[in-house]
Amino acid sequence: MPNYLIKNPTIVNEGKIFVADVLIEDGRITQIKVGIESHQNVKIIDAEGLYLLPGMIDDQVHFREPGLTYKADIESESKAAVAGGITSYMEMPNCKPATVNIERLQAKKDLASLKSHANFAFYLGATNDNIDELKRLKTDDACGVKIFMGASTGNMLVDNIKILEGFFANSPILIATHCEDTPIITTNEEKYKAQYGENIPFNLHAEIRSREACIKSSKLAVELAKKFNTKLNVLHITTKEELQLFADNKTKDLVNKRITAEVCAHHLFFSRKDYDMRKGLIKCNPAIKEEADRLALLQAVNDNTLDVIATDHAPHTWAEKHQSYFQVPSGLPLVQHALLSLLEHYHHGIFRLEKIVQKISHAPAIIYQVKDRGFIREGYWADLVLVDLNTQNKITDTTAKSKCGWSPFSGLTFSSAIDKTFVNGILKYEHGKVIADNLAMPLSFNN
């Protein structure tokens, strides 16, 4: 394993911005200070003018393996992730077969150990009939228990209140929820299908997967977590009304929060007006909603009502995304360009760099108790990303690294570029290419 000395980067870490050198040896950060002397067997990287961030820990991705590998797989999507500055990910259970028991969790870990270019962990999926798996679950087996409290793939909708209570009462690790109320959605689908048939305009997705569906389900999740003192992370918040559920949490120390909330990069970037141009390409669940919601979400990141920013990376093929409304599957490929989209908010004066780093790296590391990652600290694994904040970067489908071969940001020009990405001290990405074949590691947790 080569060792590296990163000279003169502008480091963004733990609420501070400063210039110092960073020495990486045997995969870990061993020194952070000004004027580190070079020595034999160290490769020097001149990073003057570049910003060094801890790699993004993405707590919500769908890499589609096993069972859906015609559109994505662990190898292709982890390469896209490191190209986007994501050094660790937590992958969702709704593949085929679904990850709903300990054996399938282990099978995914085994698969990732042979294919993944970013560090990895996996959720155990909840169903109405697998609560006994909680009794078998050890705290390091999974990053969390994922509960779809809204319609999802196969039998992964958990809509039995007694079963929900059982999971919330007994889970030994964090529960992460997808919150949408299925009966409300079904009623809305029937209403608009009666009016439009199969050709429902895509901008009505926000009415079908409505704010009422999100609010009702998120409220239930928070109530259950409070009742049973459950460690809960509510995923992909999309409405300004839901923010009130977490308002009393924003002044609390993140380490001591029992209930946290996540927002996704695309919900911070797009709003309902974008359906007219991008149509099914930005159809996702929960739906992208109104501009007023987007602005409220941005503010909630800044005031710490929202704790984590993730991607919910969920690729589908180009052909799949160009069908009629009901035939278009929900989900966007996001890992390659999510961080760049967040840096646009910095360039527009909305987010400070320290805030972005807090939400994409520090917060997921704290909430999920990830061991030795998420910060630029001596002794920690060198999961790092060098960012050029002064290079324009036009996004095109031809440069998309996800297997699906397109980006929802295609045609836009961002003001930043990912220069280099290190995973476990290995230089994995530079000059637009994933350059190292070294495979990554499973995440460890301090549970």
C-alpha positions in Angstrom: 0.0 0.0 0.0 1.6 3.4 -1.0 1.8 6.1 1.5 0.8 9.7 0.7 1.7 13.2 1.8 -1.0 15.7 0.8 0.6 19.1 0.9 -1.1 22.4 1.6 -4.8 21.4 1.1 -7.5 23.6 2.6 -9.0 21.2 5.1 -12.7 21.4 6.0 -13.3 19.4 9.2 -15.3 19.7 12.4 -16.5 23.2 11.9 -13.1 24.6 10.9 -11.3 25.5 7.6 -7.5 25.7 7.7 -4.4 24.8 5.6 -2.2 21.9 6.8 -0.5 18.8 5.4 -2.0 15.3 5.8 0.2 12.2 6.0 -1.4 8.9 5.1 0.5 5.7 6.2 -0.8 2.1 5.9 -4.3 3.4 5.1 -4.7 5.7 8.0 -4.1 9.4 8.8 -1.0 9.6 10.9 -0.3 13.4 11.0 -2.2 16.6 10.4 0.0 19.7 10.7 1.8 22.4 8.8 5.1 21.6 7.3 5.2 17.8 7.5 8.6 16.7 6.1 8.6 14.2 3.3 10.4 10.9 3.7 11.2 7.8 1.6 8.4 5.8 0.2 5.9 8.6 0.4 4.1 10.0 -2.7 3.6 13.7 -2.5 0.4 15.3 -3.7 0.4 19.0 -4.3 -3.1 20.1 -3.2 -2.6 23.8 -2.9 -5.8 25.6 -3.9 -7.8 22.4 -3.4 -10.2 21.6 -0.5 -9.8 18.4 1.5 -13.0 16.9 2.9 -13.7 13.7 4.7 -15.3 11.3 2.3 -19.1 11.2 2.2 -20.8 8.4 4.1 -24.0 7.8 2.1 -26.6 6.2 4.4 -29.0 5.3 1.7 -28.3 3.7 -1.7 -29.8 1.0 -3.9 -27.1 -0.8 -5.8 -29.6 -3.4 -7.2 -27.5 -6.6 -6.5 -28.6 -9.3 -6.3 -31.4 -9.7 -8.8 -31.5 -6.4 -10.8 -28.0 -6.3 -12.1 -29.1 -5.3 -15.7 -29.4 -1.8 -14.3 -26.8 -1.6 -11.6 -24.5 -3.7 -9.5 -22.1 -3.3 -6.5 -19.0 -2.9 -8.7 -20.5 -0.3 -11.1 -22.2 1.8 -8.5 -19.3 1.8 -6.0 -17.1 3.1 -8.8 -19.6 5.8 -9.5 -19.7 6.6 -5.8 -15.9 7.1 -5.4 -16.0 9.3 -8.6 -18.5 11.4 -6.6 -16.5 11.6 -3.4 -18.5 8.9 -1.6 -16.1 6.6 0.3 -18.7 4.6 2.3 -22.3 3.6 1.7 -25.1 1.8 3.4 -27.2 -0.3 1.0 -30.9 -1.0 1.1 -32.6 -4.4 1.3 -35.1 -4.2 -1.6 -33.2 -6.3 -4.1 -34.2 -9.8 -5.4 -34.3 -11.7 -3.2 -34.8 -9.1 -0.5 -32.3 -8.9 2.3 -34.7 -10.0 5.0 -32.7 -12.5 7.0 -29.2 -12.9 8.4 -28.1 -15.3 5.7 -28.8 -12.8 2.9 -27.1 -10.1 4.9 -24.0 -12.2 5.0 -24.3 -13.1 1.3 -24.3 -9.4 0.4 -21.2 -8.8 2.6 -19.4 -11.6 0.9 -20.4 -10.3 -2.5 -19.3 -6.7 -1.7 -15.9 -8.0 -0.4 -15.2 -9.2 -3.9 -16.6 -6.2 -5.8 -16.9 -3.0 -3.9 -14.6 0.0 -4.4 -16.2 1.9 -1.5 -16.6 0.8 2.1 -19.9 -0.9 2.7 -22.7 -1.9 5.1 -26.2 -3.3 4.6 -29.6 -2.9 6.1 -31.8 -5.8 7.3 -35.2 -5.3 5.7 -38.3 -5.6 7.8 -41.5 -7.4 6.7 -44.8 -8.3 8.3 -43.5 -11.8 9.0 -39.7 -11.6 9.8 -39.6 -10.0 13.2 -37.9 -13.1 14.5 -34.8 -12.1 12.6 -34.3 -9.3 15.2 -33.6 -12.0 17.8 -30.8 -13.3 15.6 -29.4 -9.9 14.8 -26.0 -8.9 16.3 -25.2 -5.2 16.4 -22.4 -5.5 13.8 -24.4 -7.5 11.4 -26.2 -4.5 9.8 -26.0 -0.7 9.8 -29.7 -0.6 10.6 -33.2 -2.1 10.2 -35.0 -0.6 7.2 -38.8 -0.4 7.5 -40.8 0.6 4.4 -43.8 2.3 6.0 -45.0 3.0 2.5 -45.5 0.8 -0.6 -42.2 -0.9 -1.7 -40.8 -3.8 -3.6 -42.3 -7.3 -3.0 -43.5 -7.9 0.5 -41.5 -5.2 2.2 -44.4 -3.0 3.1 -44.9 -3.2 6.9 -48.4 -2.0 7.5 -49.4 -4.1 10.6 -49.3 -1.7 13.6 -48.6 -4.6 16.0 -45.6 -5.7 13.9 -44.4 -2.1 13.6 -44.5 -1.8 17.4 -42.6 -5.1 17.7 -39.8 -3.8 15.6 -39.6 -0.4 17.3 -39.7 -2.0 20.8 -37.1 -4.7 20.1 -34.6 -3.6 17.5 -31.1 -3.7 18.9 -29.8 -1.2 16.4 -31.1 1.9 14.6 -34.3 1.8 12.6 -34.5 3.7 9.3 -37.9 4.4 7.8 -39.4 5.2 4.4 -42.5 7.1 5.4 -45.5 7.3 3.1 -49.0 6.2 3.8 -50.1 3.6 1.2 -53.9 4.0 1.5 -53.6 7.7 0.8 -51.3 7.0 -2.2 -53.7 4.3 -3.6 -56.7 6.7 -3.4 -54.7 9.4 -5.2 -53.6 7.0 -7.9 -57.2 5.9 -8.6 -58.4 9.5 -8.7 -55.8 10.6 -11.3 -56.0 7.4 -13.3 -59.8 8.0 -13.7 -59.0 11.5 -15.1 -55.9 10.8 -17.2 -55.7 7.0 -17.8 -52.1 5.9 -18.2 -50.9 9.3 -19.4 -50.8 11.1 -16.0 -48.5 14.2 -16.3 -45.4 13.6 -14.3 -45.8 16.8 -12.3 -48.8 15.2 -10.6 -46.4 12.7 -9.0 -46.2 15.2 -6.1 -50.0 15.0 -5.8 -50.2 11.2 -5.9 -47.3 10.6 -3.5 -48.7 13.5 -1.6 -47.5 15.6 1.3 -50.4 14.2 3.4 -49.1 10.7 2.8 -45.6 11.7 4.0 -46.8 13.7 7.0 -49.1 11.0 8.3 -46.5 8.2 8.0 -43.6 10.3 9.4 -45.7 11.3 12.4 -46.5 7.7 13.1 -42.8 6.7 13.0 -41.8 9.5 15.4 -44.6 8.6 17.8 -43.5 5.0 17.8 -39.9 5.9 18.4 -40.9 8.2 21.3 -43.1 5.5 22.8 -40.4 2.8 22.7 -37.3 5.1 23.0 -36.1 3.7 19.7 -33.1 5.0 17.8 -34.7 6.2 14.6 -33.5 7.9 11.4 -36.4 9.1 9.2 -35.2 9.0 5.7 -35.7 11.5 2.8 -37.9 14.2 4.3 -39.7 16.2 1.5 -42.2 18.5 3.0 -42.0 21.7 5.2 -44.8 20.3 7.4 -42.7 17.2 8.4 -40.0 19.5 9.7 -42.2 20.3 12.7 -41.8 16.8 13.9 -38.1 17.4 14.4 -38.1 21.0 15.5 -37.5 20.3 19.1 -34.5 18.3 18.2 -32.4 20.9 16.4 -30.7 22.3 19.5 -29.7 18.9 20.9 -26.2 17.4 20.7 -26.2 15.0 17.8 -24.6 12.3 19.9 -27.6 12.3 22.2 -30.4 12.5 19.6 -32.6 9.4 19.6 -34.6 10.6 16.6 -32.9 12.1 13.5 -34.0 13.1 10.0 -32.4 12.8 6.6 -32.8 14.8 3.4 -31.6 13.8 0.0 -29.6 15.9 -2.5 -32.2 15.8 -5.2 -34.9 17.1 -2.9 -32.6 20.0 -2.1 -32.0 20.7 -5.8 -35.1 20.0 -7.8 -38.7 21.1 -7.3 -42.0 20.5 -9.0 -41.3 22.9 -11.8 -38.5 20.5 -13.0 -40.9 17.8 -14.0 -41.9 19.7 -17.1 -38.3 19.2 -18.5 -37.1 16.1 -16.8 -40.4 14.2 -16.5 -39.9 10.5 -15.5 -36.2 11.0 -15.0 -36.9 12.7 -11.6 -39.8 10.5 -10.6 -38.8 9.2 -7.1 -40.4 8.1 -3.9 -41.1 10.2 -1.9 -41.8 12.7 -4.6 -40.0 15.9 -5.4 -42.5 18.5 -4.2 -43.0 22.3 -4.3 -40.4 25.0 -4.4 -41.5 26.2 -1.0 -40.7 22.7 0.3 -37.3 22.8 -1.2 -36.5 26.2 0.3 -37.7 25.0 3.7 -35.5 21.9 3.5 -32.5 24.0 2.7 -33.2 26.2 5.8 -33.7 23.1 7.9 -30.3 21.8 7.0 -28.8 25.1 8.1 -30.7 25.2 11.4 -30.0 21.5 12.1 -33.6 20.4 12.0 -32.3 18.0 9.4 -29.3 16.0 10.4 -28.0 14.0 7.4 -27.8 14.6 3.6 -27.8 11.4 1.5 -28.5 10.3 -2.1 -31.1 7.5 -2.1 -29.2 6.5 -5.3 -31.7 4.2 -7.2 -30.8 3.7 -10.8 -33.1 2.5 -13.6 -32.4 2.1 -17.3 -33.0 5.0 -19.8 -35.8 2.9 -21.4 -37.5 2.3 -18.1 -37.6 6.0 -17.3 -39.2 6.9 -20.7 -42.5 5.1 -20.3 -45.9 6.2 -19.3 -46.4 7.4 -15.7 -47.4 4.1 -14.1 -44.7 2.2 -16.0 -41.8 4.5 -15.0 -40.1 3.1 -11.9 -39.1 5.5 -9.1 -35.5 6.4 -8.4 -32.6 8.4 -9.7 -28.8 7.7 -10.1 -27.1 10.2 -7.8 -23.9 9.0 -6.2 -21.6 10.5 -8.8 -23.0 14.0 -8.7 -24.7 14.5 -5.3 -21.8 16.2 -3.6 -21.3 18.5 -6.6 -25.0 19.5 -6.4 -24.5 20.3 -2.7 -21.5 22.4 -3.5 -23.7 24.5 -5.8 -25.6 25.6 -2.7 -22.2 26.7 -1.3 -21.5 28.7 -4.5 -24.9 30.3 -4.2 -24.3 31.4 -0.6 -26.8 29.0 1.0 -24.5 26.4 2.7 -21.2 26.9 4.2 -18.6 24.2 3.4 -18.5 23.2 7.1 -22.2 22.6 7.1 -22.0 20.3 4.0 -19.2 18.3 5.6 -21.2 18.0 8.9 -24.2 16.6 7.1 -22.5 14.2 4.6 -19.7 12.9 6.8 -19.7 13.7 10.5 -23.4 13.2 11.1 -23.8 9.8 9.5 -20.7 8.6 11.3 -22.1 9.8 14.6 -25.7 8.6 14.1 -24.7 5.1 12.9 -21.7 5.0 15.2 -19.3 4.2 12.3 -15.9 3.4 13.7 -12.9 5.5 12.7 -14.4 7.2 9.7 -16.3 10.4 8.9 -13.7 12.9 10.2 -10.2 14.0 9.2 -8.5 12.8 12.4 -5.1 11.2 13.2 -5.7 7.5 13.6 -8.8 7.5 11.4 -9.0 5.7 8.1 -8.0 8.0 5.2 -11.3 8.3 3.5 -10.8 11.6 1.8 -11.9 13.7 -1.2 -10.0 16.6 -2.8 -12.4 19.1 -4.3 -11.6 21.8 -6.9 -14.1 24.6 -6.2 -12.9 26.6 -9.2 -13.4 24.3 -12.1 -16.6 24.3 -14.1 -17.9 20.8 -14.8 -20.6 20.2 -17.4 -22.7 17.1 -16.6 -23.4 14.8 -19.5 -24.9 11.3 -19.8 -21.7 10.2 -21.6 -19.6 10.7 -18.5 -22.0 8.9 -16.2 -20.3 6.0 -14.4 -23.5 4.3 -13.1 -24.4 1.3 -15.2 -27.7 2.9 -16.3 -25.7 5.5 -18.2 -27.4 8.8 -17.4 -27.7 11.5 -14.8 -30.6 13.6 -13.6 -28.3 16.6 -13.7 -27.4 16.1 -17.4 -27.1 19.4 -19.2 -26.2 21.4 -16.1 -22.9 23.0 -15.5 -21.6 22.7 -11.9 -19.0 25.1 -10.5 -16.9 22.4 -8.8 -15.2 19.1 -9.6 -14.0 16.1 -7.7 -10.2 16.0 -8.1 -9.2 12.9 -6.2 -10.8 10.3 -3.8 -9.0 8.2 -1.3 -10.6 5.1 0.2 -8.7 3.5 3.1 -5.7 5.5 2.1 -5.7 4.2 -1.5 -6.0 6.8 -4.3 -9.1 5.4 -6.0 -10.1 8.2 -8.3 -8.4 11.0 -10.2 -8.5 12.7 -13.6 -12.0 11.4 -14.2 -11.1 7.8 -13.8 -11.3 5.1 -11.1 -7.6 4.1 -11.1 -7.1 1.4 -8.4 -8.6 -2.0 -8.3 -8.1 -2.4 -4.6 -11.3 -3.4 -2.9 -12.8 -1.7 0.1 -13.8 -2.8 3.6 -16.9 -3.5 5.5 -17.8 -0.7 7.9 -17.4 -1.4 11.6 -19.7 0.1 14.3 -19.2 1.2 17.9 -22.6 -0.1 18.9 
